[in-house]
Amino acid sequence: RLPTSFVKGHIEQKPQIIRLEVGNRSWQVQFLDCNTGHFLCGGYFKFLRENSLGRGDVCIYELNDKNSRTEIVLKVSIFRCNHRQV
């Protein structure tokens, strides 16, 4: 789920593709704007799995670049929970 304050200021509230970047790797995920919030899906579980993300880990999303009207790029910084092993 993405915070409404971030979405309203930076992302057009319509279904679209967002590219997530970690280092030199990237994943395309679907952004959905629903009545209950703003979500990343459609590719997001692959992003989670390939980055070995688990409970307690924190992702910081930074708007990196708007390549076109159809693609938004978010640079992702990952902070691992100290209570688990990868």
PDB file of N, CA, C and O in Angstrom, chain B, residues numbered from 101:
ATOM      1  N   ARG B 101       0.851  -1.171   0.000  1.00  0.00           N
ATOM      2  CA  ARG B 101       0.000   0.000   0.000  1.00  0.00           C
ATOM      3  C   ARG B 101       0.897   1.235   0.000  1.00  0.00           C
ATOM      4  O   ARG B 101       1.887   1.302   0.729  1.00  0.00           O
ATOM      5  N   LEU B 102       0.534   2.200  -0.824  1.00  0.00           N
ATOM      6  CA  LEU B 102       1.271   3.462  -0.877  1.00  0.00           C
ATOM      7  C   LEU B 102       0.465   4.539  -0.162  1.00  0.00           C
ATOM      8  O   LEU B 102      -0.762   4.549  -0.253  1.00  0.00           O
ATOM      9  N   PRO B 103       1.132   5.444   0.544  1.00  0.00           N
ATOM     10  CA  PRO B 103       0.420   6.508   1.254  1.00  0.00           C
ATOM     11  C   PRO B 103      -0.319   7.442   0.288  1.00  0.00           C
ATOM     12  O   PRO B 103       0.209   7.817  -0.759  1.00  0.00           O
ATOM     13  N   THR B 104      -1.528   7.801   0.654  1.00  0.00           N
ATOM     14  CA  THR B 104      -2.337   8.693  -0.179  1.00  0.00           C
ATOM     15  C   THR B 104      -1.640  10.022  -0.406  1.00  0.00           C
ATOM     16  O   THR B 104      -1.715  10.571  -1.505  1.00  0.00           O
ATOM     17  N   SER B 105      -0.965  10.554   0.602  1.00  0.00           N
ATOM     18  CA  SER B 105      -0.285  11.843   0.451  1.00  0.00           C
ATOM     19  C   SER B 105       0.803  11.778  -0.625  1.00  0.00           C
ATOM     20  O   SER B 105       1.016  12.756  -1.341  1.00  0.00           O
ATOM     21  N   PHE B 106       1.486  10.650  -0.748  1.00  0.00           N
ATOM     22  CA  PHE B 106       2.501  10.484  -1.789  1.00  0.00           C
ATOM     23  C   PHE B 106       1.847  10.336  -3.155  1.00  0.00           C
ATOM     24  O   PHE B 106       2.263  10.981  -4.118  1.00  0.00           O
ATOM     25  N   VAL B 107       0.834   9.496  -3.243  1.00  0.00           N
ATOM     26  CA  VAL B 107       0.168   9.231  -4.517  1.00  0.00           C
ATOM     27  C   VAL B 107      -0.443  10.502  -5.082  1.00  0.00           C
ATOM     28  O   VAL B 107      -0.254  10.806  -6.260  1.00  0.00           O
ATOM     29  N   LYS B 108      -1.173  11.248  -4.264  1.00  0.00           N
ATOM     30  CA  LYS B 108      -1.851  12.453  -4.755  1.00  0.00           C
ATOM     31  C   LYS B 108      -0.873  13.488  -5.295  1.00  0.00           C
ATOM     32  O   LYS B 108      -1.220  14.246  -6.202  1.00  0.00           O
ATOM     33  N   GLY B 109       0.330  13.535  -4.760  1.00  0.00           N
ATOM     34  CA  GLY B 109       1.300  14.521  -5.221  1.00  0.00           C
ATOM     35  C   GLY B 109       2.144  14.081  -6.392  1.00  0.00           C
ATOM     36  O   GLY B 109       2.766  14.914  -7.052  1.00  0.00           O
ATOM     37  N   HIS B 110       2.181  12.750  -6.675  1.00  0.00           N
ATOM     38  CA  HIS B 110       3.172  12.289  -7.641  1.00  0.00           C
ATOM     39  C   HIS B 110       2.695  11.268  -8.673  1.00  0.00           C
ATOM     40  O   HIS B 110       3.336  11.102  -9.710  1.00  0.00           O
ATOM     41  N   ILE B 111       1.597  10.593  -8.410  1.00  0.00           N
ATOM     42  CA  ILE B 111       1.166   9.518  -9.302  1.00  0.00           C
ATOM     43  C   ILE B 111      -0.267   9.770  -9.738  1.00  0.00           C
ATOM     44  O   ILE B 111      -1.151  10.002  -8.913  1.00  0.00           O
ATOM     45  N   GLU B 112      -0.482   9.721 -11.039  1.00  0.00           N
ATOM     46  CA  GLU B 112      -1.845   9.857 -11.551  1.00  0.00           C
ATOM     47  C   GLU B 112      -2.657   8.665 -11.066  1.00  0.00           C
ATOM     48  O   GLU B 112      -2.235   7.518 -11.210  1.00  0.00           O
ATOM     49  N   GLN B 113      -3.816   8.939 -10.495  1.00  0.00           N
ATOM     50  CA  GLN B 113      -4.617   7.900  -9.856  1.00  0.00           C
ATOM     51  C   GLN B 113      -5.445   7.138 -10.880  1.00  0.00           C
ATOM     52  O   GLN B 113      -6.652   7.343 -11.013  1.00  0.00           O
ATOM     53  N   LYS B 114      -4.761   6.254 -11.597  1.00  0.00           N
ATOM     54  CA  LYS B 114      -5.387   5.378 -12.574  1.00  0.00           C
ATOM     55  C   LYS B 114      -4.538   4.113 -12.644  1.00  0.00           C
ATOM     56  O   LYS B 114      -3.364   4.154 -12.277  1.00  0.00           O
ATOM     57  N   PRO B 115      -5.088   2.999 -13.099  1.00  0.00           N
ATOM     58  CA  PRO B 115      -4.268   1.791 -13.260  1.00  0.00           C
ATOM     59  C   PRO B 115      -3.139   2.071 -14.245  1.00  0.00           C
ATOM     60  O   PRO B 115      -3.369   2.604 -15.330  1.00  0.00           O
ATOM     61  N   GLN B 116      -1.916   1.708 -13.860  1.00  0.00           N
ATOM     62  CA  GLN B 116      -0.766   1.922 -14.720  1.00  0.00           C
ATOM     63  C   GLN B 116       0.407   1.075 -14.247  1.00  0.00           C
ATOM     64  O   GLN B 116       0.358   0.456 -13.184  1.00  0.00           O
ATOM     65  N   ILE B 117       1.461   1.060 -15.055  1.00  0.00           N
ATOM     66  CA  ILE B 117       2.666   0.311 -14.730  1.00  0.00           C
ATOM     67  C   ILE B 117       3.654   1.249 -14.036  1.00  0.00           C
ATOM     68  O   ILE B 117       3.863   2.385 -14.461  1.00  0.00           O
ATOM     69  N   ILE B 118       4.254   0.741 -12.956  1.00  0.00           N
ATOM     70  CA  ILE B 118       5.312   1.461 -12.244  1.00  0.00           C
ATOM     71  C   ILE B 118       6.532   0.556 -12.243  1.00  0.00           C
ATOM     72  O   ILE B 118       6.417  -0.649 -12.015  1.00  0.00           O
ATOM     73  N   ARG B 119       7.696   1.133 -12.497  1.00  0.00           N
ATOM     74  CA  ARG B 119       8.943   0.364 -12.467  1.00  0.00           C
ATOM     75  C   ARG B 119       9.634   0.604 -11.136  1.00  0.00           C
ATOM     76  O   ARG B 119       9.866   1.747 -10.744  1.00  0.00           O
ATOM     77  N   LEU B 120       9.963  -0.484 -10.442  1.00  0.00           N
ATOM     78  CA  LEU B 120      10.689  -0.424  -9.177  1.00  0.00           C
ATOM     79  C   LEU B 120      12.147  -0.756  -9.456  1.00  0.00           C
ATOM     80  O   LEU B 120      12.435  -1.747 -10.127  1.00  0.00           O
ATOM     81  N   GLU B 121      13.074   0.057  -8.951  1.00  0.00           N
ATOM     82  CA  GLU B 121      14.499  -0.168  -9.163  1.00  0.00           C
ATOM     83  C   GLU B 121      15.215  -0.373  -7.837  1.00  0.00           C
ATOM     84  O   GLU B 121      15.045   0.398  -6.892  1.00  0.00           O
ATOM     85  N   VAL B 122      16.019  -1.431  -7.788  1.00  0.00           N
ATOM     86  CA  VAL B 122      16.912  -1.691  -6.659  1.00  0.00           C
ATOM     87  C   VAL B 122      18.285  -1.891  -7.289  1.00  0.00           C
ATOM     88  O   VAL B 122      18.514  -2.892  -7.969  1.00  0.00           O
ATOM     89  N   GLY B 123      19.197  -0.955  -7.070  1.00  0.00           N
ATOM     90  CA  GLY B 123      20.501  -1.033  -7.717  1.00  0.00           C
ATOM     91  C   GLY B 123      20.337  -0.984  -9.217  1.00  0.00           C
ATOM     92  O   GLY B 123      19.693  -0.076  -9.744  1.00  0.00           O
ATOM     93  N   ASN B 124      20.917  -1.963  -9.922  1.00  0.00           N
ATOM     94  CA  ASN B 124      20.814  -1.984 -11.387  1.00  0.00           C
ATOM     95  C   ASN B 124      19.735  -2.940 -11.882  1.00  0.00           C
ATOM     96  O   ASN B 124      19.675  -3.229 -13.077  1.00  0.00           O
ATOM     97  N   ARG B 125      18.882  -3.435 -10.989  1.00  0.00           N
ATOM     98  CA  ARG B 125      17.789  -4.335 -11.357  1.00  0.00           C
ATOM     99  C   ARG B 125      16.462  -3.595 -11.292  1.00  0.00           C
ATOM    100  O   ARG B 125      16.325  -2.628 -10.543  1.00  0.00           O
ATOM    101  N   SER B 126      15.477  -4.046 -12.079  1.00  0.00           N
ATOM    102  CA  SER B 126      14.165  -3.397 -12.040  1.00  0.00           C
ATOM    103  C   SER B 126      13.058  -4.419 -12.267  1.00  0.00           C
ATOM    104  O   SER B 126      13.269  -5.478 -12.859  1.00  0.00           O
ATOM    105  N   TRP B 127      11.879  -4.070 -11.780  1.00  0.00           N
ATOM    106  CA  TRP B 127      10.672  -4.901 -11.887  1.00  0.00           C
ATOM    107  C   TRP B 127       9.516  -3.990 -12.272  1.00  0.00           C
ATOM    108  O   TRP B 127       9.379  -2.890 -11.738  1.00  0.00           O
ATOM    109  N   GLN B 128       8.688  -4.450 -13.198  1.00  0.00           N
ATOM    110  CA  GLN B 128       7.472  -3.721 -13.535  1.00  0.00           C
ATOM    111  C   GLN B 128       6.334  -4.282 -12.704  1.00  0.00           C
ATOM    112  O   GLN B 128       6.126  -5.494 -12.647  1.00  0.00           O
ATOM    113  N   VAL B 129       5.596  -3.383 -12.058  1.00  0.00           N
ATOM    114  CA  VAL B 129       4.457  -3.777 -11.234  1.00  0.00           C
ATOM    115  C   VAL B 129       3.251  -2.933 -11.626  1.00  0.00           C
ATOM    116  O   VAL B 129       3.394  -1.844 -12.181  1.00  0.00           O
ATOM    117  N   GLN B 130       2.092  -3.437 -11.338  1.00  0.00           N
ATOM    118  CA  GLN B 130       0.845  -2.729 -11.618  1.00  0.00           C
ATOM    119  C   GLN B 130       0.480  -1.861 -10.428  1.00  0.00           C
ATOM    120  O   GLN B 130       0.549  -2.314  -9.286  1.00  0.00           O
ATOM    121  N   PHE B 131       0.092  -0.614 -10.683  1.00  0.00           N
ATOM    122  CA  PHE B 131      -0.423   0.295  -9.657  1.00  0.00           C
ATOM    123  C   PHE B 131      -1.939   0.317  -9.785  1.00  0.00           C
ATOM    124  O   PHE B 131      -2.474   0.508 -10.877  1.00  0.00           O
ATOM    125  N   LEU B 132      -2.627   0.122  -8.666  1.00  0.00           N
ATOM    126  CA  LEU B 132      -4.087   0.180  -8.655  1.00  0.00           C
ATOM    127  C   LEU B 132      -4.554   1.224  -7.650  1.00  0.00           C
ATOM    128  O   LEU B 132      -4.051   1.298  -6.529  1.00  0.00           O
ATOM    129  N   ASP B 133      -5.507   2.013  -8.064  1.00  0.00           N
ATOM    130  CA  ASP B 133      -6.139   3.003  -7.200  1.00  0.00           C
ATOM    131  C   ASP B 133      -7.539   2.488  -6.889  1.00  0.00           C
ATOM    132  O   ASP B 133      -8.401   2.446  -7.767  1.00  0.00           O
ATOM    133  N   CYS B 134      -7.762   2.096  -5.636  1.00  0.00           N
ATOM    134  CA  CYS B 134      -9.049   1.526  -5.222  1.00  0.00           C
ATOM    135  C   CYS B 134      -9.691   2.413  -4.156  1.00  0.00           C
ATOM    136  O   CYS B 134      -9.056   3.333  -3.640  1.00  0.00           O
ATOM    137  N   ASN B 135     -10.927   2.136  -3.837  1.00  0.00           N
ATOM    138  CA  ASN B 135     -11.613   2.870  -2.773  1.00  0.00           C
ATOM    139  C   ASN B 135     -10.920   2.682  -1.430  1.00  0.00           C
ATOM    140  O   ASN B 135     -10.990   3.560  -0.569  1.00  0.00           O
ATOM    141  N   THR B 136     -10.250   1.545  -1.243  1.00  0.00           N
ATOM    142  CA  THR B 136      -9.621   1.242   0.036  1.00  0.00           C
ATOM    143  C   THR B 136      -8.150   1.652   0.104  1.00  0.00           C
ATOM    144  O   THR B 136      -7.518   1.497   1.149  1.00  0.00           O
ATOM    145  N   GLY B 137      -7.595   2.175  -0.994  1.00  0.00           N
ATOM    146  CA  GLY B 137      -6.207   2.621  -0.960  1.00  0.00           C
ATOM    147  C   GLY B 137      -5.526   2.492  -2.310  1.00  0.00           C
ATOM    148  O   GLY B 137      -6.164   2.214  -3.326  1.00  0.00           O
ATOM    149  N   HIS B 138      -4.221   2.701  -2.299  1.00  0.00           N
ATOM    150  CA  HIS B 138      -3.390   2.657  -3.498  1.00  0.00           C
ATOM    151  C   HIS B 138      -2.411   1.496  -3.337  1.00  0.00           C
ATOM    152  O   HIS B 138      -1.672   1.435  -2.355  1.00  0.00           O
ATOM    153  N   PHE B 139      -2.406   0.577  -4.300  1.00  0.00           N
ATOM    154  CA  PHE B 139      -1.678  -0.678  -4.134  1.00  0.00           C
ATOM    155  C   PHE B 139      -0.746  -0.959  -5.297  1.00  0.00           C
ATOM    156  O   PHE B 139      -0.996  -0.550  -6.431  1.00  0.00           O
ATOM    157  N   LEU B 140       0.341  -1.671  -4.988  1.00  0.00           N
ATOM    158  CA  LEU B 140       1.217  -2.249  -5.996  1.00  0.00           C
ATOM    159  C   LEU B 140       0.880  -3.728  -6.068  1.00  0.00           C
ATOM    160  O   LEU B 140       0.821  -4.401  -5.039  1.00  0.00           O
ATOM    161  N   CYS B 141       0.658  -4.242  -7.275  1.00  0.00           N
ATOM    162  CA  CYS B 141       0.333  -5.654  -7.463  1.00  0.00           C
ATOM    163  C   CYS B 141       0.882  -6.076  -8.818  1.00  0.00           C
ATOM    164  O   CYS B 141       1.754  -5.396  -9.359  1.00  0.00           O
ATOM    165  N   GLY B 142       0.407  -7.158  -9.371  1.00  0.00           N
ATOM    166  CA  GLY B 142       0.800  -7.583 -10.706  1.00  0.00           C
ATOM    167  C   GLY B 142       2.295  -7.497 -10.960  1.00  0.00           C
ATOM    168  O   GLY B 142       2.730  -6.693 -11.784  1.00  0.00           O
ATOM    169  N   GLY B 143       3.083  -8.296 -10.280  1.00  0.00           N
ATOM    170  CA  GLY B 143       4.534  -8.264 -10.388  1.00  0.00           C
ATOM    171  C   GLY B 143       5.195  -7.935  -9.063  1.00  0.00           C
ATOM    172  O   GLY B 143       6.402  -8.113  -8.901  1.00  0.00           O
ATOM    173  N   TYR B 144       4.400  -7.452  -8.112  1.00  0.00           N
ATOM    174  CA  TYR B 144       4.974  -7.057  -6.823  1.00  0.00           C
ATOM    175  C   TYR B 144       5.465  -8.268  -6.027  1.00  0.00           C
ATOM    176  O   TYR B 144       6.470  -8.167  -5.324  1.00  0.00           O
ATOM    177  N   PHE B 145       4.786  -9.399  -6.122  1.00  0.00           N
ATOM    178  CA  PHE B 145       5.236 -10.581  -5.384  1.00  0.00           C
ATOM    179  C   PHE B 145       6.561 -11.098  -5.937  1.00  0.00           C
ATOM    180  O   PHE B 145       7.386 -11.611  -5.179  1.00  0.00           O
ATOM    181  N   LYS B 146       6.776 -10.972  -7.239  1.00  0.00           N
ATOM    182  CA  LYS B 146       8.069 -11.335  -7.823  1.00  0.00           C
ATOM    183  C   LYS B 146       9.164 -10.415  -7.270  1.00  0.00           C
ATOM    184  O   LYS B 146      10.258 -10.874  -6.942  1.00  0.00           O
ATOM    185  N   PHE B 147       8.863  -9.118  -7.168  1.00  0.00           N
ATOM    186  CA  PHE B 147       9.798  -8.158  -6.577  1.00  0.00           C
ATOM    187  C   PHE B 147      10.135  -8.568  -5.135  1.00  0.00           C
ATOM    188  O   PHE B 147      11.304  -8.568  -4.749  1.00  0.00           O
ATOM    189  N   LEU B 148       9.118  -8.915  -4.345  1.00  0.00           N
ATOM    190  CA  LEU B 148       9.334  -9.334  -2.954  1.00  0.00           C
ATOM    191  C   LEU B 148      10.213 -10.576  -2.883  1.00  0.00           C
ATOM    192  O   LEU B 148      11.172 -10.629  -2.112  1.00  0.00           O
ATOM    193  N   ARG B 149       9.881 -11.563  -3.685  1.00  0.00           N
ATOM    194  CA  ARG B 149      10.606 -12.835  -3.668  1.00  0.00           C
ATOM    195  C   ARG B 149      12.061 -12.655  -4.107  1.00  0.00           C
ATOM    196  O   ARG B 149      12.967 -13.171  -3.453  1.00  0.00           O
ATOM    197  N   GLU B 150      12.291 -11.938  -5.193  1.00  0.00           N
ATOM    198  CA  GLU B 150      13.648 -11.798  -5.726  1.00  0.00           C
ATOM    199  C   GLU B 150      14.533 -10.916  -4.852  1.00  0.00           C
ATOM    200  O   GLU B 150      15.756 -10.936  -4.989  1.00  0.00           O
ATOM    201  N   ASN B 151      13.928 -10.146  -3.960  1.00  0.00           N
ATOM    202  CA  ASN B 151      14.705  -9.340  -3.020  1.00  0.00           C
ATOM    203  C   ASN B 151      14.704  -9.932  -1.618  1.00  0.00           C
ATOM    204  O   ASN B 151      15.179  -9.309  -0.669  1.00  0.00           O
ATOM    205  N   SER B 152      14.167 -11.139  -1.498  1.00  0.00           N
ATOM    206  CA  SER B 152      14.112 -11.870  -0.221  1.00  0.00           C
ATOM    207  C   SER B 152      13.529 -11.007   0.895  1.00  0.00           C
ATOM    208  O   SER B 152      14.043 -10.988   2.014  1.00  0.00           O
ATOM    209  N   LEU B 153      12.450 -10.296   0.577  1.00  0.00           N
ATOM    210  CA  LEU B 153      11.816  -9.440   1.577  1.00  0.00           C
ATOM    211  C   LEU B 153      10.902 -10.257   2.475  1.00  0.00           C
ATOM    212  O   LEU B 153      10.220 -11.175   2.022  1.00  0.00           O
ATOM    213  N   GLY B 154      10.899  -9.911   3.747  1.00  0.00           N
ATOM    214  CA  GLY B 154      10.075 -10.629   4.703  1.00  0.00           C
ATOM    215  C   GLY B 154       9.487  -9.696   5.741  1.00  0.00           C
ATOM    216  O   GLY B 154       9.692  -8.483   5.702  1.00  0.00           O
ATOM    217  N   ARG B 155       8.766 -10.275   6.649  1.00  0.00           N
ATOM    218  CA  ARG B 155       8.104  -9.526   7.714  1.00  0.00           C
ATOM    219  C   ARG B 155       9.132  -8.696   8.482  1.00  0.00           C
ATOM    220  O   ARG B 155      10.175  -9.201   8.898  1.00  0.00           O
ATOM    221  N   GLY B 156       8.820  -7.432   8.659  1.00  0.00           N
ATOM    222  CA  GLY B 156       9.690  -6.537   9.406  1.00  0.00           C
ATOM    223  C   GLY B 156      10.643  -5.738   8.537  1.00  0.00           C
ATOM    224  O   GLY B 156      11.167  -4.717   8.982  1.00  0.00           O
ATOM    225  N   ASP B 157      10.883  -6.183   7.291  1.00  0.00           N
ATOM    226  CA  ASP B 157      11.730  -5.409   6.387  1.00  0.00           C
ATOM    227  C   ASP B 157      10.969  -4.154   5.954  1.00  0.00           C
ATOM    228  O   ASP B 157       9.740  -4.150   5.887  1.00  0.00           O
ATOM    229  N   VAL B 158      11.715  -3.103   5.666  1.00  0.00           N
ATOM    230  CA  VAL B 158      11.110  -1.830   5.282  1.00  0.00           C
ATOM    231  C   VAL B 158      11.626  -1.409   3.910  1.00  0.00           C
ATOM    232  O   VAL B 158      12.827  -1.462   3.643  1.00  0.00           O
ATOM    233  N   CYS B 159      10.712  -0.992   3.049  1.00  0.00           N
ATOM    234  CA  CYS B 159      11.082  -0.447   1.742  1.00  0.00           C
ATOM    235  C   CYS B 159      10.745   1.043   1.719  1.00  0.00           C
ATOM    236  O   CYS B 159       9.648   1.455   2.095  1.00  0.00           O
ATOM    237  N   ILE B 160      11.712   1.837   1.269  1.00  0.00           N
ATOM    238  CA  ILE B 160      11.504   3.271   1.074  1.00  0.00           C
ATOM    239  C   ILE B 160      11.439   3.501  -0.431  1.00  0.00           C
ATOM    240  O   ILE B 160      12.363   3.134  -1.157  1.00  0.00           O
ATOM    241  N   TYR B 161      10.345   4.109  -0.904  1.00  0.00           N
ATOM    242  CA  TYR B 161      10.142   4.367  -2.325  1.00  0.00           C
ATOM    243  C   TYR B 161      10.412   5.834  -2.602  1.00  0.00           C
ATOM    244  O   TYR B 161       9.821   6.711  -1.972  1.00  0.00           O
ATOM    245  N   GLU B 162      11.306   6.099  -3.547  1.00  0.00           N
ATOM    246  CA  GLU B 162      11.666   7.471  -3.912  1.00  0.00           C
ATOM    247  C   GLU B 162      11.367   7.670  -5.391  1.00  0.00           C
ATOM    248  O   GLU B 162      11.841   6.913  -6.238  1.00  0.00           O
ATOM    249  N   LEU B 163      10.577   8.697  -5.693  1.00  0.00           N
ATOM    250  CA  LEU B 163      10.266   8.996  -7.086  1.00  0.00           C
ATOM    251  C   LEU B 163      11.564   9.351  -7.789  1.00  0.00           C
ATOM    252  O   LEU B 163      12.225  10.325  -7.431  1.00  0.00           O
ATOM    253  N   ASN B 164      11.930   8.555  -8.794  1.00  0.00           N
ATOM    254  CA  ASN B 164      13.225   8.696  -9.440  1.00  0.00           C
ATOM    255  C   ASN B 164      13.127   9.455 -10.752  1.00  0.00           C
ATOM    256  O   ASN B 164      13.918  10.365 -10.998  1.00  0.00           O
ATOM    257  N   ASP B 165      12.169   9.095 -11.597  1.00  0.00           N
ATOM    258  CA  ASP B 165      12.132   9.672 -12.931  1.00  0.00           C
ATOM    259  C   ASP B 165      10.767   9.405 -13.549  1.00  0.00           C
ATOM    260  O   ASP B 165      10.175   8.345 -13.348  1.00  0.00           O
ATOM    261  N   LYS B 166      10.291  10.358 -14.286  1.00  0.00           N
ATOM    262  CA  LYS B 166       9.088  10.121 -15.078  1.00  0.00           C
ATOM    263  C   LYS B 166       9.534  10.036 -16.528  1.00  0.00           C
ATOM    264  O   LYS B 166       9.786  11.059 -17.165  1.00  0.00           O
ATOM    265  N   ASN B 167       9.632   8.811 -17.054  1.00  0.00           N
ATOM    266  CA  ASN B 167      10.106   8.607 -18.416  1.00  0.00           C
ATOM    267  C   ASN B 167       9.066   9.015 -19.446  1.00  0.00           C
ATOM    268  O   ASN B 167       9.413   9.485 -20.530  1.00  0.00           O
ATOM    269  N   SER B 168       7.826   8.843 -19.123  1.00  0.00           N
ATOM    270  CA  SER B 168       6.739   9.175 -20.042  1.00  0.00           C
ATOM    271  C   SER B 168       5.466   9.238 -19.219  1.00  0.00           C
ATOM    272  O   SER B 168       5.491   9.053 -18.003  1.00  0.00           O
ATOM    273  N   ARG B 169       4.379   9.494 -19.873  1.00  0.00           N
ATOM    274  CA  ARG B 169       3.102   9.546 -19.150  1.00  0.00           C
ATOM    275  C   ARG B 169       2.668   8.163 -18.673  1.00  0.00           C
ATOM    276  O   ARG B 169       1.830   8.055 -17.778  1.00  0.00           O
ATOM    277  N   THR B 170       3.224   7.109 -19.257  1.00  0.00           N
ATOM    278  CA  THR B 170       2.770   5.770 -18.902  1.00  0.00           C
ATOM    279  C   THR B 170       3.694   5.059 -17.922  1.00  0.00           C
ATOM    280  O   THR B 170       3.321   4.008 -17.400  1.00  0.00           O
ATOM    281  N   GLU B 171       4.891   5.591 -17.649  1.00  0.00           N
ATOM    282  CA  GLU B 171       5.794   4.893 -16.738  1.00  0.00           C
ATOM    283  C   GLU B 171       6.334   5.828 -15.665  1.00  0.00           C
ATOM    284  O   GLU B 171       6.820   6.924 -15.945  1.00  0.00           O
ATOM    285  N   ILE B 172       6.232   5.362 -14.448  1.00  0.00           N
ATOM    286  CA  ILE B 172       6.807   6.057 -13.302  1.00  0.00           C
ATOM    287  C   ILE B 172       7.853   5.126 -12.719  1.00  0.00           C
ATOM    288  O   ILE B 172       7.628   3.920 -12.613  1.00  0.00           O
ATOM    289  N   VAL B 173       8.997   5.683 -12.340  1.00  0.00           N
ATOM    290  CA  VAL B 173      10.084   4.885 -11.786  1.00  0.00           C
ATOM    291  C   VAL B 173      10.260   5.249 -10.321  1.00  0.00           C
ATOM    292  O   VAL B 173      10.390   6.422  -9.971  1.00  0.00           O
ATOM    293  N   LEU B 174      10.264   4.226  -9.465  1.00  0.00           N
ATOM    294  CA  LEU B 174      10.508   4.418  -8.041  1.00  0.00           C
ATOM    295  C   LEU B 174      11.797   3.707  -7.660  1.00  0.00           C
ATOM    296  O   LEU B 174      11.923   2.497  -7.851  1.00  0.00           O
ATOM    297  N   LYS B 175      12.754   4.455  -7.123  1.00  0.00           N
ATOM    298  CA  LYS B 175      13.976   3.858  -6.575  1.00  0.00           C
ATOM    299  C   LYS B 175      13.608   3.302  -5.209  1.00  0.00           C
ATOM    300  O   LYS B 175      12.996   3.997  -4.398  1.00  0.00           O
ATOM    301  N   VAL B 176      13.981   2.045  -4.949  1.00  0.00           N
ATOM    302  CA  VAL B 176      13.617   1.384  -3.700  1.00  0.00           C
ATOM    303  C   VAL B 176      14.874   1.146  -2.865  1.00  0.00           C
ATOM    304  O   VAL B 176      15.845   0.552  -3.336  1.00  0.00           O
ATOM    305  N   SER B 177      14.840   1.616  -1.623  1.00  0.00           N
ATOM    306  CA  SER B 177      15.880   1.316  -0.646  1.00  0.00           C
ATOM    307  C   SER B 177      15.297   0.313   0.329  1.00  0.00           C
ATOM    308  O   SER B 177      14.190   0.502   0.833  1.00  0.00           O
ATOM    309  N   ILE B 178      16.041  -0.757   0.598  1.00  0.00           N
ATOM    310  CA  ILE B 178      15.561  -1.833   1.458  1.00  0.00           C
ATOM    311  C   ILE B 178      16.349  -1.829   2.761  1.00  0.00           C
ATOM    312  O   ILE B 178      17.580  -1.808   2.763  1.00  0.00           O
ATOM    313  N   PHE B 179      15.618  -1.849   3.858  1.00  0.00           N
ATOM    314  CA  PHE B 179      16.211  -1.930   5.193  1.00  0.00           C
ATOM    315  C   PHE B 179      15.704  -3.220   5.834  1.00  0.00           C
ATOM    316  O   PHE B 179      14.501  -3.400   6.023  1.00  0.00           O
ATOM    317  N   ARG B 180      16.624  -4.102   6.159  1.00  0.00           N
ATOM    318  CA  ARG B 180      16.276  -5.414   6.688  1.00  0.00           C
ATOM    319  C   ARG B 180      15.993  -5.350   8.180  1.00  0.00           C
ATOM    320  O   ARG B 180      16.641  -4.607   8.918  1.00  0.00           O
ATOM    321  N   CYS B 181      15.025  -6.133   8.612  1.00  0.00           N
ATOM    322  CA  CYS B 181      14.725  -6.293  10.017  1.00  0.00           C
ATOM    323  C   CYS B 181      15.895  -7.011  10.691  1.00  0.00           C
ATOM    324  O   CYS B 181      16.384  -8.011  10.166  1.00  0.00           O
ATOM    325  N   ASN B 182      16.340  -6.530  11.815  1.00  0.00           N
ATOM    326  CA  ASN B 182      17.479  -7.133  12.517  1.00  0.00           C
ATOM    327  C   ASN B 182      17.136  -8.465  13.157  1.00  0.00           C
ATOM    328  O   ASN B 182      18.035  -9.183  13.594  1.00  0.00           O
ATOM    329  N   HIS B 183      15.857  -8.813  13.223  1.00  0.00           N
ATOM    330  CA  HIS B 183      15.428 -10.013  13.944  1.00  0.00           C
ATOM    331  C   HIS B 183      15.261 -11.230  13.074  1.00  0.00           C
ATOM    332  O   HIS B 183      14.776 -12.260  13.543  1.00  0.00           O
ATOM    333  N   ARG B 184      15.651 -11.142  11.811  1.00  0.00           N
ATOM    334  CA  ARG B 184      15.507 -12.309  10.947  1.00  0.00           C
ATOM    335  C   ARG B 184      16.752 -12.469  10.085  1.00  0.00           C
ATOM    336  O   ARG B 184      17.535 -11.532   9.929  1.00  0.00           O
ATOM    337  N   GLN B 185      16.922 -13.642   9.537  1.00  0.00           N
ATOM    338  CA  GLN B 185      18.031 -13.924   8.647  1.00  0.00           C
ATOM    339  C   GLN B 185      17.499 -14.154   7.250  1.00  0.00           C
ATOM    340  O   GLN B 185      16.409 -14.699   7.074  1.00  0.00           O
ATOM    341  N   VAL B 186      18.270 -13.737   6.252  1.00  0.00           N
ATOM    342  CA  VAL B 186      17.893 -13.933   4.850  1.00  0.00           C
ATOM    343  C   VAL B 186      18.492 -15.213   4.349  1.00  0.00           C
ATOM    344  O   VAL B 186      18.299 -15.573   3.188  1.00  0.00           O
TER     345      VAL B 186
END
